[in-house]
Amino acid sequence: MDIRATDLPDVKVLTPRRFGDARGYFSETWNAARMAAAGLSTQFVQDNESLSATPGTLRGLHYQAPPFAQAKLVRVARGAVRDVAVDARRGSPTYGRSVAVVLSAANGAQLLVPRGFLHGFVTLEPDTLVLYKVDNDYDAASDGAVLWNGAGLGIDWGIDPAGVTLSDKDRAAPAFAEWTSPFEHVPA
């Protein structure tokens, strides 16, 4: 597995090796022992799946507030997304900064988004299927969102904002500049 840091050092891109032949390929997308040896010891408790029919479907920016905060490992089984993580840990030297990575079925890359980060993605192809693991149970009362294009972020989503498809929840979310983060940075 190739593991590389992004411009936000706590957010990692994991690209598993693919072993291919005439039938297709095999890839080990997560191995707890190997990841722990690389310093990534996340224990996942749930797998989620999201299908978006049209390009320009934007899901995010989402979070689960403590004590139900979640780390996520995101990958694409079909299609492609521009996946975004935003550091939402008050006191962090990278607070409010974002990173965007293209994840696709073709490139096999995965994004590891730690607790304390907002997460979202926009689909780049029709019928995009996103799979992600989380390390904590979902709690409806802890579920939250921040406006994807609100003041204070300046994220380049790589799409025309006029063509974005949003849920009512995401459309009504507060802007980052008006939101109070429930996350705090804990220095290592």
C-alpha positions as CSV (number, residue, x, y, z in Angstrom):
1,M,0.0,0.0,0.0
2,D,1.3,3.4,-0.9
3,I,0.6,5.9,1.9
4,R,1.2,9.6,1.3
5,A,0.5,12.8,3.3
6,T,-1.5,15.6,1.8
7,D,-1.1,19.3,2.4
8,L,-3.0,18.6,5.7
9,P,-0.5,16.1,7.3
10,D,-3.2,14.2,9.3
11,V,-5.2,13.5,6.1
12,K,-3.6,10.6,4.1
13,V,-4.1,9.2,0.6
14,L,-3.9,5.4,0.7
15,T,-3.5,3.6,-2.7
16,P,-3.6,-0.2,-2.5
17,R,-1.6,-2.3,-4.8
18,R,-3.6,-4.0,-7.5
19,F,-2.7,-7.5,-8.8
20,G,-4.1,-7.9,-12.2
21,D,-4.4,-10.5,-15.0
22,A,-6.7,-11.2,-17.9
23,R,-9.7,-11.6,-15.5
24,G,-9.3,-8.2,-13.8
25,Y,-7.5,-7.4,-10.5
26,F,-7.4,-8.1,-6.8
27,S,-6.7,-5.4,-4.2
28,E,-6.5,-5.5,-0.4
29,T,-8.1,-2.1,0.5
30,W,-7.5,-2.3,4.3
31,N,-5.4,-4.5,6.5
32,A,-5.5,-3.5,10.2
33,A,-2.1,-5.1,11.1
34,R,-0.3,-3.5,8.2
35,M,-1.9,-0.1,8.8
36,A,-1.0,-0.2,12.5
37,A,2.6,-1.0,11.5
38,A,2.5,2.2,9.4
39,G,1.1,4.2,12.3
40,L,-2.5,4.1,11.3
41,S,-4.4,2.2,13.9
42,T,-8.0,3.2,13.2
43,Q,-10.5,0.5,14.2
44,F,-13.5,0.7,11.9
45,V,-17.0,-0.2,13.1
46,Q,-19.3,0.4,10.1
47,D,-19.2,0.4,6.3
48,N,-21.4,2.9,4.3
49,E,-22.3,3.2,0.7
50,S,-23.5,6.2,-1.3
51,L,-24.8,6.2,-4.9
52,S,-25.1,9.4,-6.8
53,A,-26.9,9.3,-10.1
54,T,-25.7,12.5,-11.7
55,P,-22.4,14.4,-11.9
56,G,-22.3,17.5,-9.7
57,T,-24.0,15.8,-6.8
58,L,-22.4,17.3,-3.7
59,R,-22.6,15.6,-0.3
60,G,-21.1,17.6,2.5
61,L,-19.5,19.1,4.3
62,H,-20.5,16.7,7.1
63,Y,-19.3,15.8,10.5
64,Q,-20.3,13.9,13.7
65,A,-19.7,15.9,16.8
66,P,-18.0,14.4,19.9
67,P,-18.4,12.0,21.5
68,F,-19.6,10.5,18.2
69,A,-16.8,12.0,16.0
70,Q,-15.8,9.7,13.2
71,A,-12.7,9.0,11.2
72,K,-13.5,7.9,7.6
73,L,-11.7,5.9,4.9
74,V,-13.3,6.8,1.6
75,R,-13.0,5.1,-1.7
76,V,-14.9,4.9,-5.0
77,A,-16.1,1.6,-6.4
78,R,-17.6,3.1,-9.6
79,G,-17.2,6.5,-11.1
80,A,-15.2,9.4,-9.6
81,V,-15.4,12.2,-7.0
82,R,-13.5,15.2,-5.9
83,D,-13.2,14.4,-2.2
84,V,-12.6,17.2,0.3
85,A,-11.5,17.3,3.9
86,V,-11.4,20.5,6.0
87,D,-9.5,20.8,9.3
88,A,-12.2,21.9,11.8
89,R,-10.1,21.5,15.0
90,R,-10.0,24.8,16.9
91,G,-6.4,25.7,17.7
92,S,-4.9,23.6,14.9
93,P,-2.2,25.3,12.9
94,T,-4.2,24.2,9.8
95,Y,-7.6,25.2,11.1
96,G,-10.0,26.0,8.2
97,R,-7.6,24.7,5.5
98,S,-8.8,22.1,3.1
99,V,-7.4,19.4,0.8
100,A,-9.1,18.0,-2.3
101,V,-8.2,14.7,-3.9
102,V,-9.8,12.9,-6.9
103,L,-10.8,9.4,-6.0
104,S,-12.0,7.1,-8.7
105,A,-12.6,3.4,-9.5
106,A,-9.8,3.7,-12.0
107,N,-7.1,5.1,-9.7
108,G,-8.1,3.1,-6.6
109,A,-7.0,5.8,-4.2
110,Q,-8.6,6.2,-0.8
111,L,-8.8,9.2,1.5
112,L,-8.3,8.7,5.3
113,V,-10.1,11.6,7.0
114,P,-9.4,11.8,10.7
115,R,-11.8,12.8,13.5
116,G,-12.1,16.6,13.7
117,F,-12.3,17.2,10.0
118,L,-15.3,18.1,7.9
119,H,-15.8,15.8,4.9
120,G,-17.6,16.1,1.6
121,F,-17.4,15.1,-2.1
122,V,-18.8,16.1,-5.4
123,T,-19.4,13.5,-8.1
124,L,-17.6,13.8,-11.4
125,E,-19.2,10.9,-13.3
126,P,-22.7,9.5,-13.5
127,D,-23.8,6.6,-11.2
128,T,-20.8,7.1,-8.8
129,L,-20.7,4.6,-6.0
130,V,-18.7,5.7,-2.9
131,L,-17.8,3.3,-0.1
132,Y,-16.5,4.4,3.2
133,K,-15.6,3.0,6.6
134,V,-16.2,4.9,9.9
135,D,-14.6,4.3,13.3
136,N,-17.6,5.3,15.5
137,D,-21.3,4.7,15.5
138,Y,-23.7,7.2,13.9
139,D,-25.7,9.4,16.3
140,A,-28.5,11.5,14.7
141,A,-28.2,14.2,17.5
142,S,-24.4,14.6,16.7
143,D,-24.9,14.8,12.9
144,G,-24.0,18.2,11.4
145,A,-23.1,20.0,8.3
146,V,-21.3,23.2,7.1
147,L,-22.1,25.0,3.9
148,W,-19.9,23.7,1.1
149,N,-19.2,27.1,-0.5
150,G,-19.8,29.4,2.5
151,A,-17.6,32.2,3.7
152,G,-14.4,31.3,5.3
153,L,-13.4,28.2,3.3
154,G,-12.6,29.0,-0.4
155,I,-12.6,25.4,-1.5
156,D,-12.0,24.7,-5.2
157,W,-14.6,22.0,-5.9
158,G,-13.5,21.8,-9.5
159,I,-17.1,22.3,-10.8
160,D,-19.5,25.0,-11.9
161,P,-21.5,25.9,-8.7
162,A,-24.6,26.6,-10.8
163,G,-24.8,22.8,-11.6
164,V,-24.5,21.5,-8.1
165,T,-27.2,19.1,-6.7
166,L,-27.6,19.4,-2.9
167,S,-29.8,17.9,-0.2
168,D,-32.0,20.3,1.8
169,K,-29.8,19.7,4.8
170,D,-26.6,20.7,2.9
171,R,-28.3,23.8,1.3
172,A,-29.4,25.0,4.8
173,A,-26.0,24.4,6.6
174,P,-24.3,27.4,8.2
175,A,-21.2,28.9,6.6
176,F,-17.9,28.0,8.2
177,A,-17.3,31.6,9.3
178,E,-20.6,31.5,11.2
179,W,-20.2,28.0,12.6
180,T,-18.8,27.1,16.0
181,S,-16.7,23.9,15.7
182,P,-17.2,21.2,18.4
183,F,-13.6,20.0,17.7
184,E,-10.4,21.0,19.5
185,H,-6.9,20.3,18.3
186,V,-4.9,18.2,20.7
187,P,-1.1,18.6,20.1
188,A,0.8,15.4,19.7
